[in-house]
Amino acid sequence: MTQKLNLKRKILMGVTLFSMFFGAGNLIFPPYLGAQAGTAAWTAFMGFAMSAVGLPVLGVIAVTLSGGLNALASRVHPRFAFVYILVLYLAIGPCLAIPRTASTSFSMAGPPFLPESVPVALVQFVYTVIFFTAASLVALHPEKLTEYLGKRLTPVLLTLITVLFVAALLRPAGSAAAPSQAYAHTASLEGFLYGYQTMDTLAALNFGMIVALNVQALGICEEKAVMKETVSAGWIAGGLLLAVYAMLNQVGKLSGKAFPGTANGTEVLMQMAEFLFGKAGAVILAAIFVIACFNTCVGLLSCCGKYFSSCFPQIGYRVWVFGFAAVSAVLANVGLDTILLFSVPALNAIYPLAILLIALAFLEKALKRFPAVYPWSALLCGLSSVLTVLAKQGFAIPGLTKLIQGIPGYTAGFGWLLPTVLGAGIGMLFSMFPGKYINQTKTNRRGV
């Protein structure tokens, strides 16, 4: 049997991965970026694309070539791998990302169509129960996501977004406004940090596993062939993400002067859709949000279920999927704004480590002689990230807070970068001295 997918199936696999990536944050952040950045929208978009497209694609490739996320993170230390991956799955799973899929889609599919006399909270509860039940049933068959998501739902989603974009170009609501204060001077940096909110780099470290299952379901069995097709799917998904983000960014940019003062990307899209299509705009937008969020929810439930069932095999995959869906349904009812409020500091704390792991994966050959780089760079990266988040949330630690605030790049959101480089330097020095420590570190890098 030929261990290679034909072009049609390659594209289908890439579309499937795109569908898992493209959810709540992917819809609401690019248009809001365009609206807030205004005339600097495309400068900001360059930064956004680096963190919301470039890093996720590199993440899929890095994890695939490293033999899995656990193998990659174990190069730091097996205990680090367990704790960090656990936190990662909780963040992209029931604590943040999965609840956001239901709360964001409901904000578009619920209140705009409800009479004032109907209690919104009750309807939202019913909606989340139905939403997560349906997503759980699909997630029970992770090897069939290509059939459910790639062939059926995603083509409809892409068509609807394209219709919205073309309509905005043919009938522009107005012109770009002046950049808001945040984007007035460092638009690209703000765009880069804003891209964190999509959570795609974190998800990328896990979605490769699901793509590999779907590749194997198509008859590809050889390990190298599976890796090659998974990497190919990553590039195709990245191209689709870039195109769709660009369209949504332009839609937001054209809304700046016409609809000033919008609170988030949801409002930007609602006002633009109503302007372009009247009452039908709400229906189109609701369909876009529900499909996109449903796709991502299924992908995340599958990833989380697979991981936790492998760590705790006494509890089956089905139980984990339905359990995470139940917890997410509860959290989804606290509201989108509350979820976004907690997601910002949480993501800023764990994102730098994800970026570091991706970078280390591509530097594997160069670092063979310096195994201590992994634990030292991860230690200072994680420590500086957490201290930065605590400082920006107003939690001062005597001595440490002032130290972290004085690091170059702190104000721009990159206070972790210099400590990480310093950690790598310390790791190189430690690696130059043979002994028990180095031998143990080499063992860690093999994931033992």
GIUR-V21355 format. One record per pair of residues at least 6 apart in sequence whose C-alpha atoms are under 7 Angstrom apart, sorted by sequence separation. I is the first residue (numbers start at 1). J is the second residue. D is the distance in Angstrom with one decimal. If there is no record, write none. Layout:
I&J&D ; I&J&D
//
This chain:
63&69&5.4 ; 66&72&5.7 ; 74&80&6.9 ; 91&97&6.6 ; 92&98&6.7 ; 220&226&6.2 ; 262&268&6.2 ; 309&315&6.2 ; 409&415&4.9 ; 34&41&4.9 ; 37&44&6.7 ; 74&81&5.1 ; 183&190&6.5 ; 274&281&4.9 ; 309&316&5.7 ; 408&415&6.4 ; 431&438&6.4 ; 33&41&6.9 ; 73&81&4.7 ; 273&281&4.5 ; 274&282&6.5 ; 309&317&5.2 ; 407&415&5.8 ; 63&72&6.8 ; 111&120&6.8 ; 273&282&6.6 ; 216&226&6.9 ; 391&401&6.0 ; 70&81&6.0 ; 215&226&6.4 ; 306&317&6.3 ; 309&320&6.9 ; 270&282&6.8 ; 273&285&6.9 ; 305&317&5.4 ; 212&226&6.2 ; 387&401&6.9 ; 305&320&5.2 ; 252&268&6.4 ; 305&321&5.1 ; 388&404&6.6 ; 255&272&6.8 ; 387&404&7.0 ; 106&124&6.8 ; 212&230&6.0 ; 211&230&6.2 ; 301&321&5.8 ; 384&404&7.0 ; 208&230&6.6 ; 353&378&6.6 ; 102&128&6.0 ; 388&415&6.9 ; 353&381&6.4 ; 102&131&6.9 ; 352&381&6.9 ; 353&382&6.2 ; 384&415&7.0 ; 385&416&5.5 ; 384&416&5.1 ; 352&385&7.0 ; 381&416&5.5 ; 384&419&6.8 ; 349&385&5.0 ; 348&385&7.0 ; 349&386&5.1 ; 381&419&6.1 ; 380&419&5.6 ; 381&420&4.7 ; 349&389&6.2 ; 380&420&5.5 ; 348&389&6.7 ; 378&420&7.0 ; 377&420&4.9 ; 380&423&5.7 ; 345&389&5.8 ; 377&421&6.7 ; 377&423&4.1 ; 376&423&4.8 ; 377&424&4.7 ; 376&424&6.1 ; 373&423&7.0 ; 376&426&6.7 ; 373&424&4.7 ; 376&427&5.4 ; 373&427&3.9 ; 372&427&4.4 ; 373&428&5.8 ; 372&428&6.4 ; 370&427&6.9 ; 370&428&5.3 ; 372&430&6.3 ; 372&431&5.5 ; 371&431&6.3 ; 370&431&5.0 ; 372&438&7.0 ; 142&210&6.6 ; 146&214&6.6 ; 372&441&6.4 ; 143&213&5.3 ; 144&214&6.5 ; 371&441&6.1 ; 143&214&4.7 ; 371&442&6.2 ; 143&217&6.2 ; 24&100&6.6 ; 24&101&5.3 ; 176&253&5.2 ; 23&101&6.7 ; 176&254&5.4 ; 175&254&5.1 ; 176&255&6.9 ; 177&256&4.8 ; 24&104&6.0 ; 174&254&5.6 ; 175&255&6.9 ; 176&256&5.1 ; 177&257&5.0 ; 173&254&6.2 ; 174&255&6.2 ; 175&256&6.6 ; 176&257&6.0 ; 165&247&5.8 ; 172&254&6.3 ; 173&255&6.0 ; 175&257&6.0 ; 168&251&6.2 ; 174&257&6.0 ; 174&258&5.4 ; 173&258&6.0 ; 165&251&6.3 ; 210&303&6.8 ; 207&303&6.7 ; 206&303&6.4 ; 168&276&7.0 ; 167&276&6.7 ; 92&203&6.5 ; 88&202&6.9 ; 160&284&7.0 ; 160&288&6.5 ; 16&146&5.5 ; 19&149&6.6 ; 19&150&7.0 ; 157&288&5.7 ; 13&146&6.5 ; 16&149&5.9 ; 12&146&7.0 ; 16&150&4.3 ; 157&291&6.5 ; 15&150&5.4 ; 19&154&6.0 ; 157&292&6.9 ; 69&205&6.2 ; 39&176&5.4 ; 12&150&5.8 ; 38&176&4.7 ; 39&177&6.2 ; 153&291&6.6 ; 38&177&4.7 ; 39&178&5.8 ; 40&179&6.2 ; 38&178&5.3 ; 39&179&6.1 ; 38&179&4.8 ; 47&188&4.4 ; 51&192&5.4 ; 37&179&4.5 ; 46&188&6.2 ; 47&189&6.0 ; 50&192&6.5 ; 59&201&6.3 ; 63&205&6.1 ; 36&179&6.0 ; 37&180&6.1 ; 44&187&4.5 ; 45&188&6.9 ; 48&191&4.3 ; 52&195&4.8 ; 36&180&5.5 ; 43&187&6.1 ; 44&188&4.2 ; 47&191&4.7 ; 48&192&4.3 ; 51&195&5.2 ; 52&196&6.7 ; 56&200&5.6 ; 60&204&5.2 ; 64&208&6.5 ; 43&188&5.5 ; 47&192&4.1 ; 51&196&6.5 ; 56&201&4.2 ; 59&204&5.3 ; 60&205&5.9 ; 37&183&5.4 ; 44&190&6.7 ; 45&191&6.0 ; 48&194&6.5 ; 52&198&6.5 ; 55&201&5.7 ; 59&205&5.5 ; 149&295&6.4 ; 40&187&6.7 ; 44&191&4.6 ; 48&195&4.9 ; 197&344&7.0 ; 52&200&6.3 ; 56&204&5.2 ; 60&208&5.6 ; 196&347&6.8 ; 202&354&6.6 ; 135&294&6.5 ; 139&298&5.2 ; 138&298&6.6 ; 142&302&5.9 ; 65&227&6.9 ; 135&297&6.5 ; 136&298&6.7 ; 139&301&6.3 ; 64&227&6.0 ; 135&298&5.2 ; 139&302&5.2 ; 61&231&5.3 ; 60&231&6.8 ; 25&197&6.5 ; 26&198&5.6 ; 25&198&4.7 ; 61&234&7.0 ; 60&234&6.1 ; 57&234&5.4 ; 108&285&6.9 ; 109&286&4.7 ; 57&235&6.3 ; 108&286&5.0 ; 140&318&6.5 ; 21&200&6.2 ; 57&238&5.9 ; 108&289&6.8 ; 105&289&5.0 ; 53&238&5.7 ; 105&290&5.0 ; 136&321&6.2 ; 136&322&6.1 ; 53&241&6.5 ; 105&293&6.3 ; 53&242&6.4 ; 136&325&6.8 ; 102&293&6.9 ; 101&293&4.8 ; 49&242&6.8 ; 101&294&6.9 ; 132&325&5.6 ; 17&211&6.8 ; 101&297&6.2 ; 132&329&6.8 ; 98&297&5.6 ; 129&329&6.3 ; 128&329&5.6 ; 98&300&6.8 ; 93&300&6.2 ; 93&301&7.0 ; 125&333&6.5 ; 124&333&6.9 ; 93&304&6.4 ; 41&253&6.5 ; 30&245&5.9 ; 34&249&4.7 ; 38&253&5.5 ; 89&304&6.1 ; 4&220&6.8 ; 17&233&6.8 ; 33&249&6.5 ; 34&250&6.3 ; 3&220&5.3 ; 31&248&5.0 ; 35&252&4.6 ; 30&248&5.7 ; 31&249&4.6 ; 34&252&4.5 ; 35&253&4.6 ; 38&256&6.2 ; 3&222&6.9 ; 14&233&4.0 ; 18&237&4.5 ; 30&249&4.8 ; 34&253&4.2 ; 13&233&5.6 ; 14&234&6.3 ; 17&237&5.9 ; 31&251&6.2 ; 32&252&5.9 ; 35&255&6.1 ; 4&225&6.6 ; 31&252&4.0 ; 35&256&4.8 ; 3&225&6.0 ; 14&236&4.9 ; 15&237&6.0 ; 18&240&6.9 ; 10&233&6.5 ; 14&237&4.8 ; 18&241&6.8 ; 11&236&6.8 ; 99&328&4.7 ; 103&332&5.3 ; 94&324&5.7 ; 98&328&6.1 ; 99&329&6.4 ; 102&332&6.2 ; 103&333&6.9 ; 32&264&5.9 ; 99&331&5.9 ; 100&332&6.3 ; 103&335&6.2 ; 104&336&6.2 ; 32&265&4.3 ; 94&327&6.3 ; 99&332&4.4 ; 103&336&5.5 ; 31&265&5.5 ; 94&328&4.9 ; 29&265&5.6 ; 32&268&6.5 ; 100&336&6.5 ; 28&265&4.1 ; 31&268&6.6 ; 28&266&5.4 ; 100&339&6.9 ; 96&339&6.6 ; 96&343&6.4 ; 24&292&6.9 ; 23&292&4.7 ; 24&293&5.3 ; 22&292&6.0 ; 23&293&4.4 ; 23&295&6.9 ; 19&292&6.9 ; 23&296&5.1 ; 22&296&6.3 ; 20&295&5.5 ; 21&296&6.0 ; 19&295&5.7 ; 20&296&4.3 ; 19&296&6.4 ; 20&299&5.1 ; 73&357&6.9 ; 72&361&7.0 ; 66&361&6.7 ; 62&358&5.7 ; 76&374&4.7 ; 77&375&6.8 ; 59&358&5.7 ; 62&361&5.5 ; 75&374&6.4 ; 76&375&4.5 ; 58&358&6.9 ; 62&362&6.6 ; 78&444&6.3 ; 77&444&5.2 ; 76&444&6.6 ; 75&444&5.2 ; 76&445&6.6 ; 78&447&6.3 ; 74&444&5.7 ; 75&445&3.4 ; 74&445&5.7 ; 75&446&6.5 ; 75&447&6.2 ; 74&447&4.7 ; 71&446&7.0 ; 71&447&5.3
//
